[in-house]
């Protein structure tokens, strides 16, 4: 079930703008509009679930399998030594995994978030979508 006032549910329903990168029947990946670094991707279930540890199997395991595949594309596309994973759920009460290309230990500080417009994000989305064309994600 989707929620009327949830921004991620609105993105899923195409009622709010975003740069969607990949989706299947259960999940959606799109660029963060407050990226820590270029290539900061959010992975969400299409079902509105408030808290990650309320997810049931196999959905719980599946989101992390998709995160693993997406992180490989992000790492390669942005030549990052690592892709950091953050799950917090305070800013938006809908399960979302932050996949962030990181280059040093201090970069996952949420105080580094910088607002970005859809125009700012467009070239980054284009790079990732091209890189994801070969992504096998069942």
N, C-alpha and C positions, 0 to 999 in steps of 0.2 A: 504494500500500500504506500502511495506517495502522499506527502504532506503538502497542503496548500501554501504554507508560509516558509517552507524550507528552500533556501537558495539552490541547494544541490538538486532537489526534486524539480525545481523550476528549470534548471539546466537540462536535466534528463528529459523533461517534457518539451524542450525547445522554447520555453517561455522566458528564458534569460540567456543573454549572449555568453558564448564561451568559445574556446578553440578546442573542439573535440578531436582527440587523437586516435582513439580506438574504442570500440565497444562490441559487446555481444549481448545476448539476451539478459544476462545477469549483472554485468558490470560496465562501467564507463570510465575512461581515462581522459582527462582534459588538463590544459595548462592552468596553473594557479594564477590568479590575478593579483597576487601579492607574493611574487617569487623571491626566494632567498637568493637563488642564482638562476641564470637562464637555463631552461630545461626542467624547471620545478613542476612536476606533474602530480595531480591528485587522482587517485584511483578510488572509486566509490561503488558500492552495490547499488543497483537500480531500486531495490527495495529499501524503503526508509527504515533504517535500524539506527537507534541512538548510540549504542555503545558496542565497541568491537567485541567485547567478551560476551555479549548477548547473541552473537551470531552462532548459528548451529551448523553442524557438519551436513553436507560437504562444503557449504558456502564458505565457512571459515577457512578451511584449507585452500580452497580454490582461489580466494582473493590473494593469498600469499604466493600461490603458484604464478598468477598473472603478474603480481608485483615483481617476482624474480625475472620473468621474461621481459617485462617493460624496463626494468633497471638495466638489463644488458644493452638494450637499445639506447637508453639515455647515456650510459657510461661511454659507449662507443661514439655516439653522436657528438658529445661534448668533451671527449678526451679527458674524462674525469677519472682519477685513481679509485674513487669509491662513489657509490650512490647511497646516501643516507636515507633512512626510513624513520619517519616520525608519525606517531598516532596520538592525537590528543583529544579531540572531540569537544573542546570548550568553545571555540570560535563558531563552529557550525555543529549542531547536534544531529549529525548524520555521519555514520562511519565513513572516515576518509583516511587513506594512507597517503602521506606526503613522500614522494620519491624525489630526492634532491641531489643533483650532481654536486659533490663536495671535493674540495682540493686541500683542505686542512681541517683540523679537529674543531676549530672554533666556529665553523660556518653554519651549523644547525641552530644557532641562536635565533629564536623567533623575533628578537629585536632587530634583526637584519632584514626583515620583510620590507619590501618596497612596492608601493602600488604601481601597477602597470595597466595601460589601456589595451584594448583589443588590438589597436594598431601597433603598439609596442610588441605585443606577443605574436603577431602574425608571422614574421620571418622565422621565429623559433618553432612555431607550430608547423610551418611548412617543412623545416628540416626534419623534425621528428616524424611527421606523417610519411615523408619519403623513406626514412629509415625503417619505419614500421611496416612498410609494404611487404616485406618478407617474413614478418613475425608470424609464427605459428602459435595461435592461442586458443585452440579448440573453441 
